[in-house]
Structure formats: structure tokens, C-alpha cells
Amino acid sequence: MLNGKWKLRIIWELNQQETIRFNELQRRLTGISSVMLSKSLEELEQSKLVNRVQYNEIPPRVEYSLTPLGKAIHPALKELGQWGEQAYHTIHP
């Protein structure tokens, strides 16, 4: 479900926001292409981790958020982030 270079980072960014639009998410994920972001979001949506809401207005607006299943990974991400900080400070005192 979270394989590849971008999916975990997408989940992390979505975890930081209640909802986020595609372009804002792409700006936060430096280096990701529109195609890769679209594909990754689609796969995360199929895995029931991400919710996509499309508003039929002009210009079209699409917002993404985490589903309850996607939000359930938050404690693990928090622990992983703390571990990463400890590892960094161990390597770079």
C-alpha cells in the first residue's frame, strides 16, 4: 500500500492538513511530477487510504484528505519521525 518513493511522503503531507488541493500537495512534494502524483493518489484512493472530492465548479477543484484508515497510520509515522531525528543526531552530534 505504501510502496514506492512517494506514497509515504504523500501520506505524511496529507496528515499535516485536513484537506489539500492537488497543486498545493505537488508544491509540498518537491520533485514529484504531476503524472506520478496523480498515479500515486489514485492508488492510495484505491487502497482506501485517501479520499478524493471533486467539486464541479469553474475552475474545477479537487481536494484530498486521509480516510480513517489513512489517519490510523499517524502514530507509526510520528514514531518513525522521532526515530529519524534520534538517528540523525547520533550520526551528526
Biopython code that builds the backbone (N, CA, C, O; Angstrom):
import numpy as np
from Bio.PDB.StructureBuilder import StructureBuilder

atoms = [
    (1, "MET", "N", (0.808, -1.208, 0.000)),
    (1, "MET", "CA", (0.000, 0.000, 0.000)),
    (1, "MET", "C", (0.851, 1.273, 0.000)),
    (1, "MET", "O", (0.472, 2.278, -0.600)),
    (2, "LEU", "N", (1.984, 1.224, 0.665)),
    (2, "LEU", "CA", (2.831, 2.415, 0.782)),
    (2, "LEU", "C", (4.167, 2.229, 0.075)),
    (2, "LEU", "O", (5.172, 2.828, 0.457)),
    (3, "ASN", "N", (4.168, 1.396, -0.952)),
    (3, "ASN", "CA", (5.411, 1.140, -1.678)),
    (3, "ASN", "C", (5.784, 2.332, -2.553)),
    (3, "ASN", "O", (4.955, 3.197, -2.835)),
    (4, "GLY", "N", (7.018, 2.362, -2.968)),
    (4, "GLY", "CA", (7.483, 3.415, -3.860)),
    (4, "GLY", "C", (8.038, 4.612, -3.106)),
    (4, "GLY", "O", (7.984, 4.694, -1.879)),
    (5, "LYS", "N", (8.566, 5.520, -3.882)),
    (5, "LYS", "CA", (9.258, 6.692, -3.340)),
    (5, "LYS", "C", (8.311, 7.726, -2.732)),
    (5, "LYS", "O", (8.686, 8.411, -1.780)),
    (6, "TRP", "N", (7.099, 7.853, -3.258)),
    (6, "TRP", "CA", (6.275, 8.999, -2.937)),
    (6, "TRP", "C", (5.112, 8.753, -1.986)),
    (6, "TRP", "O", (4.675, 9.685, -1.310)),
    (7, "LYS", "N", (4.605, 7.547, -1.913)),
    (7, "LYS", "CA", (3.358, 7.329, -1.172)),
    (7, "LYS", "C", (3.461, 7.679, 0.305)),
    (7, "LYS", "O", (2.550, 8.297, 0.855)),
    (8, "LEU", "N", (4.539, 7.298, 0.947)),
    (8, "LEU", "CA", (4.689, 7.625, 2.360)),
    (8, "LEU", "C", (4.789, 9.136, 2.557)),
    (8, "LEU", "O", (4.245, 9.677, 3.520)),
    (9, "ARG", "N", (5.478, 9.807, 1.654)),
    (9, "ARG", "CA", (5.586, 11.271, 1.740)),
    (9, "ARG", "C", (4.236, 11.932, 1.490)),
    (9, "ARG", "O", (3.915, 12.938, 2.123)),
    (10, "ILE", "N", (3.444, 11.382, 0.578)),
    (10, "ILE", "CA", (2.094, 11.914, 0.327)),
    (10, "ILE", "C", (1.240, 11.760, 1.584)),
    (10, "ILE", "O", (0.561, 12.699, 2.000)),
    (11, "ILE", "N", (1.278, 10.575, 2.182)),
    (11, "ILE", "CA", (0.520, 10.345, 3.422)),
    (11, "ILE", "C", (0.972, 11.312, 4.508)),
    (11, "ILE", "O", (0.144, 11.861, 5.236)),
    (12, "TRP", "N", (2.276, 11.521, 4.622)),
    (12, "TRP", "CA", (2.807, 12.464, 5.625)),
    (12, "TRP", "C", (2.232, 13.866, 5.400)),
    (12, "TRP", "O", (1.768, 14.502, 6.346)),
    (13, "GLU", "N", (2.260, 14.346, 4.166)),
    (13, "GLU", "CA", (1.748, 15.684, 3.865)),
    (13, "GLU", "C", (0.247, 15.776, 4.106)),
    (13, "GLU", "O", (-0.234, 16.769, 4.651)),
    (14, "LEU", "N", (-0.490, 14.755, 3.705)),
    (14, "LEU", "CA", (-1.932, 14.757, 3.951)),
    (14, "LEU", "C", (-2.237, 14.713, 5.443)),
    (14, "LEU", "O", (-3.255, 15.240, 5.892)),
    (15, "ASN", "N", (-1.359, 14.089, 6.199)),
    (15, "ASN", "CA", (-1.529, 14.027, 7.652)),
    (15, "ASN", "C", (-1.358, 15.407, 8.292)),
    (15, "ASN", "O", (-1.900, 15.664, 9.367)),
    (16, "GLN", "N", (-0.616, 16.282, 7.642)),
    (16, "GLN", "CA", (-0.367, 17.624, 8.171)),
    (16, "GLN", "C", (-1.533, 18.581, 7.902)),
    (16, "GLN", "O", (-1.612, 19.646, 8.515)),
    (17, "GLN", "N", (-2.432, 18.209, 6.997)),
    (17, "GLN", "CA", (-3.538, 19.075, 6.576)),
    (17, "GLN", "C", (-4.862, 18.335, 6.747)),
    (17, "GLN", "O", (-4.904, 17.108, 6.666)),
    (18, "GLU", "N", (-5.923, 19.067, 6.979)),
    (18, "GLU", "CA", (-7.251, 18.438, 6.995)),
    (18, "GLU", "C", (-7.637, 18.044, 5.568)),
    (18, "GLU", "O", (-8.026, 16.905, 5.306)),
    (19, "THR", "N", (-7.522, 19.004, 4.658)),
    (19, "THR", "CA", (-7.714, 18.754, 3.228)),
    (19, "THR", "C", (-6.670, 19.568, 2.477)),
    (19, "THR", "O", (-6.178, 20.580, 2.977)),
    (20, "ILE", "N", (-6.339, 19.117, 1.277)),
    (20, "ILE", "CA", (-5.341, 19.828, 0.478)),
    (20, "ILE", "C", (-5.673, 19.643, -0.994)),
    (20, "ILE", "O", (-6.145, 18.586, -1.414)),
    (21, "ARG", "N", (-5.423, 20.671, -1.753)),
    (21, "ARG", "CA", (-5.655, 20.612, -3.190)),
    (21, "ARG", "C", (-4.421, 20.048, -3.891)),
    (21, "ARG", "O", (-3.313, 20.079, -3.356)),
    (22, "PHE", "N", (-4.639, 19.536, -5.091)),
    (22, "PHE", "CA", (-3.599, 18.859, -5.850)),
    (22, "PHE", "C", (-2.350, 19.723, -6.008)),
    (22, "PHE", "O", (-1.245, 19.275, -5.704)),
    (23, "ASN", "N", (-2.519, 20.963, -6.483)),
    (23, "ASN", "CA", (-1.358, 21.822, -6.745)),
    (23, "ASN", "C", (-0.576, 22.145, -5.476)),
    (23, "ASN", "O", (0.654, 22.207, -5.497)),
    (24, "GLU", "N", (-1.284, 22.348, -4.382)),
    (24, "GLU", "CA", (-0.599, 22.621, -3.114)),
    (24, "GLU", "C", (0.189, 21.393, -2.664)),
    (24, "GLU", "O", (1.318, 21.512, -2.189)),
    (25, "LEU", "N", (-0.404, 20.229, -2.814)),
    (25, "LEU", "CA", (0.293, 18.994, -2.463)),
    (25, "LEU", "C", (1.541, 18.820, -3.327)),
    (25, "LEU", "O", (2.593, 18.423, -2.826)),
    (26, "GLN", "N", (1.429, 19.110, -4.603)),
    (26, "GLN", "CA", (2.583, 18.990, -5.501)),
    (26, "GLN", "C", (3.684, 19.976, -5.106)),
    (26, "GLN", "O", (4.865, 19.635, -5.175)),
    (27, "ARG", "N", (3.319, 21.179, -4.699)),
    (27, "ARG", "CA", (4.328, 22.159, -4.257)),
    (27, "ARG", "C", (5.071, 21.662, -3.016)),
    (27, "ARG", "O", (6.271, 21.896, -2.875)),
    (28, "ARG", "N", (4.373, 20.988, -2.133)),
    (28, "ARG", "CA", (4.993, 20.497, -0.905)),
    (28, "ARG", "C", (5.903, 19.294, -1.149)),
    (28, "ARG", "O", (6.796, 19.013, -0.349)),
    (29, "LEU", "N", (5.675, 18.591, -2.248)),
    (29, "LEU", "CA", (6.459, 17.397, -2.576)),
    (29, "LEU", "C", (7.450, 17.733, -3.686)),
    (29, "LEU", "O", (7.254, 17.349, -4.839)),
    (30, "THR", "N", (8.484, 18.432, -3.344)),
    (30, "THR", "CA", (9.474, 18.879, -4.310)),
    (30, "THR", "C", (10.007, 17.709, -5.125)),
    (30, "THR", "O", (10.479, 16.713, -4.576)),
    (31, "GLY", "N", (9.922, 17.847, -6.452)),
    (31, "GLY", "CA", (10.484, 16.847, -7.341)),
    (31, "GLY", "C", (9.487, 15.856, -7.920)),
    (31, "GLY", "O", (9.832, 15.107, -8.833)),
    (32, "ILE", "N", (8.264, 15.833, -7.414)),
    (32, "ILE", "CA", (7.282, 14.884, -7.940)),
    (32, "ILE", "C", (6.610, 15.476, -9.180)),
    (32, "ILE", "O", (6.275, 16.661, -9.206)),
    (33, "SER", "N", (6.418, 14.655, -10.193)),
    (33, "SER", "CA", (5.727, 15.115, -11.405)),
    (33, "SER", "C", (4.214, 15.024, -11.194)),
    (33, "SER", "O", (3.744, 14.308, -10.311)),
    (34, "SER", "N", (3.473, 15.745, -12.000)),
    (34, "SER", "CA", (2.011, 15.695, -11.939)),
    (34, "SER", "C", (1.506, 14.286, -12.209)),
    (34, "SER", "O", (0.572, 13.812, -11.562)),
    (35, "VAL", "N", (2.136, 13.622, -13.174)),
    (35, "VAL", "CA", (1.726, 12.263, -13.532)),
    (35, "VAL", "C", (1.946, 11.313, -12.356)),
    (35, "VAL", "O", (1.062, 10.523, -12.025)),
    (36, "MET", "N", (3.104, 11.384, -11.728)),
    (36, "MET", "CA", (3.412, 10.498, -10.602)),
    (36, "MET", "C", (2.499, 10.788, -9.415)),
    (36, "MET", "O", (2.040, 9.861, -8.748)),
    (37, "LEU", "N", (2.230, 12.069, -9.142)),
    (37, "LEU", "CA", (1.345, 12.422, -8.041)),
    (37, "LEU", "C", (-0.064, 11.898, -8.316)),
    (37, "LEU", "O", (-0.695, 11.327, -7.426)),
    (38, "SER", "N", (-0.554, 12.085, -9.520)),
    (38, "SER", "CA", (-1.890, 11.590, -9.886)),
    (38, "SER", "C", (-1.979, 10.084, -9.723)),
    (38, "SER", "O", (-2.938, 9.568, -9.149)),
    (39, "LYS", "N", (-0.975, 9.382, -10.230)),
    (39, "LYS", "CA", (-0.955, 7.917, -10.160)),
    (39, "LYS", "C", (-0.908, 7.451, -8.705)),
    (39, "LYS", "O", (-1.646, 6.546, -8.316)),
    (40, "SER", "N", (-0.046, 8.066, -7.912)),
    (40, "SER", "CA", (0.096, 7.679, -6.505)),
    (40, "SER", "C", (-1.186, 7.957, -5.732)),
    (40, "SER", "O", (-1.618, 7.125, -4.933)),
    (41, "LEU", "N", (-1.798, 9.114, -5.958)),
    (41, "LEU", "CA", (-3.048, 9.437, -5.276)),
    (41, "LEU", "C", (-4.157, 8.462, -5.663)),
    (41, "LEU", "O", (-4.953, 8.051, -4.820)),
    (42, "GLU", "N", (-4.201, 8.101, -6.929)),
    (42, "GLU", "CA", (-5.204, 7.143, -7.392)),
    (42, "GLU", "C", (-5.024, 5.787, -6.705)),
    (42, "GLU", "O", (-5.999, 5.168, -6.277)),
    (43, "GLU", "N", (-3.779, 5.332, -6.604)),
    (43, "GLU", "CA", (-3.503, 4.058, -5.941)),
    (43, "GLU", "C", (-3.832, 4.127, -4.451)),
    (43, "GLU", "O", (-4.366, 3.169, -3.892)),
    (44, "LEU", "N", (-3.521, 5.240, -3.810)),
    (44, "LEU", "CA", (-3.849, 5.405, -2.390)),
    (44, "LEU", "C", (-5.360, 5.466, -2.182)),
    (44, "LEU", "O", (-5.872, 4.989, -1.169)),
    (45, "GLU", "N", (-6.061, 6.048, -3.134)),
    (45, "GLU", "CA", (-7.520, 6.087, -3.065)),
    (45, "GLU", "C", (-8.093, 4.671, -3.220)),
    (45, "GLU", "O", (-9.023, 4.298, -2.506)),
    (46, "GLN", "N", (-7.546, 3.896, -4.138)),
    (46, "GLN", "CA", (-7.996, 2.511, -4.333)),
    (46, "GLN", "C", (-7.724, 1.660, -3.092)),
    (46, "GLN", "O", (-8.459, 0.714, -2.808)),
    (47, "SER", "N", (-6.661, 2.002, -2.352)),
    (47, "SER", "CA", (-6.324, 1.294, -1.119)),
    (47, "SER", "C", (-7.130, 1.794, 0.074)),
    (47, "SER", "O", (-6.943, 1.320, 1.195)),
    (48, "LYS", "N", (-8.018, 2.745, -0.161)),
    (48, "LYS", "CA", (-8.887, 3.319, 0.888)),
    (48, "LYS", "C", (-8.118, 4.098, 1.948)),
    (48, "LYS", "O", (-8.553, 4.190, 3.096)),
    (49, "LEU", "N", (-6.955, 4.667, 1.556)),
    (49, "LEU", "CA", (-6.175, 5.494, 2.473)),
    (49, "LEU", "C", (-6.423, 6.976, 2.248)),
    (49, "LEU", "O", (-6.254, 7.786, 3.158)),
    (50, "VAL", "N", (-6.825, 7.329, 1.029)),
    (50, "VAL", "CA", (-7.021, 8.731, 0.646)),
    (50, "VAL", "C", (-8.430, 8.906, 0.099)),
    (50, "VAL", "O", (-8.952, 8.060, -0.627)),
    (51, "ASN", "N", (-9.020, 10.019, 0.469)),
    (51, "ASN", "CA", (-10.339, 10.404, -0.021)),
    (51, "ASN", "C", (-10.173, 11.544, -1.025)),
    (51, "ASN", "O", (-9.432, 12.495, -0.776)),
    (52, "ARG", "N", (-10.860, 11.443, -2.149)),
    (52, "ARG", "CA", (-10.812, 12.472, -3.200)),
    (52, "ARG", "C", (-12.205, 13.039, -3.384)),
    (52, "ARG", "O", (-13.167, 12.296, -3.582)),
    (53, "VAL", "N", (-12.311, 14.370, -3.318)),
    (53, "VAL", "CA", (-13.594, 15.043, -3.531)),
    (53, "VAL", "C", (-13.420, 16.026, -4.676)),
    (53, "VAL", "O", (-12.568, 16.913, -4.626)),
    (54, "GLN", "N", (-14.236, 15.859, -5.705)),
    (54, "GLN", "CA", (-14.196, 16.759, -6.859)),
    (54, "GLN", "C", (-15.411, 17.663, -6.808)),
    (54, "GLN", "O", (-16.545, 17.201, -6.686)),
    (55, "TYR", "N", (-15.154, 18.969, -6.905)),
    (55, "TYR", "CA", (-16.216, 19.971, -6.922)),
    (55, "TYR", "C", (-16.413, 20.418, -8.363)),
    (55, "TYR", "O", (-15.476, 20.871, -9.020)),
    (56, "ASN", "N", (-17.626, 20.285, -8.839)),
    (56, "ASN", "CA", (-17.924, 20.649, -10.226)),
    (56, "ASN", "C", (-18.215, 22.144, -10.308)),
    (56, "ASN", "O", (-19.367, 22.576, -10.316)),
    (57, "GLU", "N", (-17.152, 22.905, -10.366)),
    (57, "GLU", "CA", (-17.232, 24.356, -10.496)),
    (57, "GLU", "C", (-16.165, 24.785, -11.482)),
    (57, "GLU", "O", (-15.348, 23.975, -11.920)),
    (58, "ILE", "N", (-16.176, 26.044, -11.823)),
    (58, "ILE", "CA", (-15.213, 26.550, -12.792)),
    (58, "ILE", "C", (-14.321, 27.547, -12.070)),
    (58, "ILE", "O", (-14.836, 28.529, -11.537)),
    (59, "PRO", "N", (-13.012, 27.345, -12.027)),
    (59, "PRO", "CA", (-12.289, 26.162, -12.499)),
    (59, "PRO", "C", (-12.551, 24.970, -11.580)),
    (59, "PRO", "O", (-12.901, 25.146, -10.413)),
    (60, "PRO", "N", (-12.380, 23.753, -12.111)),
    (60, "PRO", "CA", (-12.614, 22.553, -11.296)),
    (60, "PRO", "C", (-11.695, 22.535, -10.080)),
    (60, "PRO", "O", (-10.548, 22.978, -10.140)),
    (61, "ARG", "N", (-12.220, 22.018, -8.988)),
    (61, "ARG", "CA", (-11.448, 21.946, -7.747)),
    (61, "ARG", "C", (-11.527, 20.518, -7.227)),
    (61, "ARG", "O", (-12.604, 19.926, -7.164)),
    (62, "VAL", "N", (-10.375, 19.972, -6.856)),
    (62, "VAL", "CA", (-10.296, 18.632, -6.279)),
    (62, "VAL", "C", (-9.517, 18.735, -4.981)),
    (62, "VAL", "O", (-8.441, 19.331, -4.933)),
    (63, "GLU", "N", (-10.072, 18.148, -3.929)),
    (63, "GLU", "CA", (-9.402, 18.151, -2.635)),
    (63, "GLU", "C", (-9.160, 16.715, -2.175)),
    (63, "GLU", "O", (-9.956, 15.813, -2.435)),
    (64, "TYR", "N", (-8.044, 16.536, -1.488)),
    (64, "TYR", "CA", (-7.658, 15.224, -0.983)),
    (64, "TYR", "C", (-7.540, 15.297, 0.536)),
    (64, "TYR", "O", (-7.153, 16.319, 1.103)),
    (65, "SER", "N", (-7.882, 14.194, 1.166)),
    (65, "SER", "CA", (-7.736, 14.075, 2.608)),
    (65, "SER", "C", (-7.526, 12.601, 2.934)),
    (65, "SER", "O", (-7.715, 11.727, 2.088)),
    (66, "LEU", "N", (-7.134, 12.346, 4.169)),
    (66, "LEU", "CA", (-6.958, 10.962, 4.603)),
    (66, "LEU", "C", (-8.292, 10.380, 5.053)),
    (66, "LEU", "O", (-9.109, 11.074, 5.659)),
    (67, "THR", "N", (-8.501, 9.127, 4.759)),
    (67, "THR", "CA", (-9.646, 8.396, 5.279)),
    (67, "THR", "C", (-9.332, 8.011, 6.727)),
    (67, "THR", "O", (-8.200, 8.194, 7.175)),
    (68, "PRO", "N", (-10.302, 7.485, 7.460)),
    (68, "PRO", "CA", (-9.980, 6.999, 8.810)),
    (68, "PRO", "C", (-8.858, 5.962, 8.805)),
    (68, "PRO", "O", (-8.019, 5.958, 9.706)),
    (69, "LEU", "N", (-8.835, 5.093, 7.812)),
    (69, "LEU", "CA", (-7.747, 4.112, 7.707)),
    (69, "LEU", "C", (-6.413, 4.816, 7.467)),
    (69, "LEU", "O", (-5.398, 4.431, 8.047)),
    (70, "GLY", "N", (-6.408, 5.837, 6.623)),
    (70, "GLY", "CA", (-5.192, 6.597, 6.367)),
    (70, "GLY", "C", (-4.721, 7.353, 7.599)),
    (70, "GLY", "O", (-3.518, 7.465, 7.835)),
    (71, "LYS", "N", (-5.661, 7.874, 8.391)),
    (71, "LYS", "CA", (-5.313, 8.595, 9.618)),
    (71, "LYS", "C", (-4.750, 7.653, 10.682)),
    (71, "LYS", "O", (-3.996, 8.079, 11.556)),
    (72, "ALA", "N", (-5.114, 6.386, 10.607)),
    (72, "ALA", "CA", (-4.668, 5.422, 11.615)),
    (72, "ALA", "C", (-3.160, 5.193, 11.584)),
    (72, "ALA", "O", (-2.598, 4.658, 12.539)),
    (73, "ILE", "N", (-2.507, 5.586, 10.510)),
    (73, "ILE", "CA", (-1.051, 5.398, 10.421)),
    (73, "ILE", "C", (-0.286, 6.517, 11.152)),
    (73, "ILE", "O", (0.932, 6.430, 11.308)),
    (74, "HIS", "N", (-0.984, 7.549, 11.592)),
    (74, "HIS", "CA", (-0.333, 8.695, 12.230)),
    (74, "HIS", "C", (0.603, 8.301, 13.384)),
    (74, "HIS", "O", (1.739, 8.774, 13.405)),
    (75, "PRO", "N", (0.188, 7.464, 14.341)),
    (75, "PRO", "CA", (1.114, 7.123, 15.434)),
    (75, "PRO", "C", (2.414, 6.478, 14.930)),
    (75, "PRO", "O", (3.493, 6.759, 15.452)),
    (76, "ALA", "N", (2.304, 5.630, 13.934)),
    (76, "ALA", "CA", (3.504, 4.985, 13.391)),
    (76, "ALA", "C", (4.401, 6.006, 12.702)),
    (76, "ALA", "O", (5.624, 5.939, 12.834)),
    (77, "LEU", "N", (3.814, 6.951, 11.968)),
    (77, "LEU", "CA", (4.604, 7.998, 11.310)),
    (77, "LEU", "C", (5.303, 8.879, 12.337)),
    (77, "LEU", "O", (6.461, 9.258, 12.158)),
    (78, "LYS", "N", (4.597, 9.199, 13.405)),
    (78, "LYS", "CA", (5.178, 10.026, 14.463)),
    (78, "LYS", "C", (6.384, 9.330, 15.088)),
    (78, "LYS", "O", (7.427, 9.951, 15.293)),
    (79, "GLU", "N", (6.242, 8.049, 15.387)),
    (79, "GLU", "CA", (7.356, 7.269, 15.952)),
    (79, "GLU", "C", (8.524, 7.191, 14.976)),
    (79, "GLU", "O", (9.680, 7.333, 15.374)),
    (80, "LEU", "N", (8.226, 6.968, 13.714)),
    (80, "LEU", "CA", (9.271, 6.889, 12.695)),
    (80, "LEU", "C", (10.007, 8.227, 12.576)),
    (80, "LEU", "O", (11.228, 8.251, 12.420)),
    (81, "GLY", "N", (9.273, 9.328, 12.648)),
    (81, "GLY", "CA", (9.894, 10.649, 12.602)),
    (81, "GLY", "C", (10.812, 10.891, 13.790)),
    (81, "GLY", "O", (11.904, 11.438, 13.635)),
    (82, "GLN", "N", (10.371, 10.483, 14.977)),
    (82, "GLN", "CA", (11.212, 10.631, 16.175)),
    (82, "GLN", "C", (12.463, 9.772, 16.077)),
    (82, "GLN", "O", (13.551, 10.202, 16.458)),
    (83, "TRP", "N", (12.306, 8.565, 15.569)),
    (83, "TRP", "CA", (13.460, 7.690, 15.366)),
    (83, "TRP", "C", (14.447, 8.331, 14.392)),
    (83, "TRP", "O", (15.655, 8.304, 14.623)),
    (84, "GLY", "N", (13.937, 8.905, 13.310)),
    (84, "GLY", "CA", (14.793, 9.556, 12.322)),
    (84, "GLY", "C", (15.575, 10.710, 12.922)),
    (84, "GLY", "O", (16.755, 10.888, 12.617)),
    (85, "GLU", "N", (14.928, 11.496, 13.773)),
    (85, "GLU", "CA", (15.628, 12.606, 14.433)),
    (85, "GLU", "C", (16.725, 12.083, 15.356)),
    (85, "GLU", "O", (17.829, 12.625, 15.372)),
    (86, "GLN", "N", (16.432, 11.039, 16.120)),
    (86, "GLN", "CA", (17.443, 10.447, 17.005)),
    (86, "GLN", "C", (18.616, 9.910, 16.198)),
    (86, "GLN", "O", (19.775, 10.124, 16.554)),
    (87, "ALA", "N", (18.315, 9.222, 15.124)),
    (87, "ALA", "CA", (19.378, 8.662, 14.276)),
    (87, "ALA", "C", (20.239, 9.777, 13.706)),
    (87, "ALA", "O", (21.467, 9.680, 13.699)),
    (88, "TYR", "N", (19.599, 10.830, 13.231)),
    (88, "TYR", "CA", (20.344, 11.952, 12.658)),
    (88, "TYR", "C", (21.287, 12.562, 13.703)),
    (88, "TYR", "O", (22.457, 12.815, 13.417)),
    (89, "HIS", "N", (20.772, 12.792, 14.908)),
    (89, "HIS", "CA", (21.593, 13.427, 15.956)),
    (89, "HIS", "C", (22.674, 12.491, 16.472)),
    (89, "HIS", "O", (23.684, 12.952, 17.004)),
    (90, "THR", "N", (22.479, 11.187, 16.326)),
    (90, "THR", "CA", (23.509, 10.232, 16.692)),
    (90, "THR", "C", (24.652, 10.276, 15.678)),
    (90, "THR", "O", (25.827, 10.230, 16.044)),
    (91, "ILE", "N", (24.288, 10.364, 14.410)),
    (91, "ILE", "CA", (25.278, 10.398, 13.339)),
    (91, "ILE", "C", (25.977, 11.757, 13.251)),
    (91, "ILE", "O", (27.173, 11.835, 12.970)),
    (92, "HIS", "N", (25.212, 12.823, 13.495)),
    (92, "HIS", "CA", (25.731, 14.202, 13.400)),
    (92, "HIS", "C", (25.598, 14.905, 14.756)),
    (92, "HIS", "O", (24.705, 15.730, 14.946)),
    (93, "PRO", "N", (26.489, 14.574, 15.694)),
    (93, "PRO", "CA", (26.366, 15.163, 17.049)),
    (93, "PRO", "C", (26.566, 16.653, 17.105)),
    (93, "PRO", "O", (26.487, 17.247, 18.180)),
]
sb = StructureBuilder()
sb.init_structure("model")
sb.init_model(0)
sb.init_chain("A")
sb.init_seg("    ")
for serial, (resi, resn, name, xyz) in enumerate(atoms, 1):
    if name == "N":
        sb.init_residue(resn, " ", resi, " ")
    sb.init_atom(name, np.array(xyz, "f"), 0.0, 1.0, " ", f" {name:<3s}", serial, name[0])
structure = sb.get_structure()
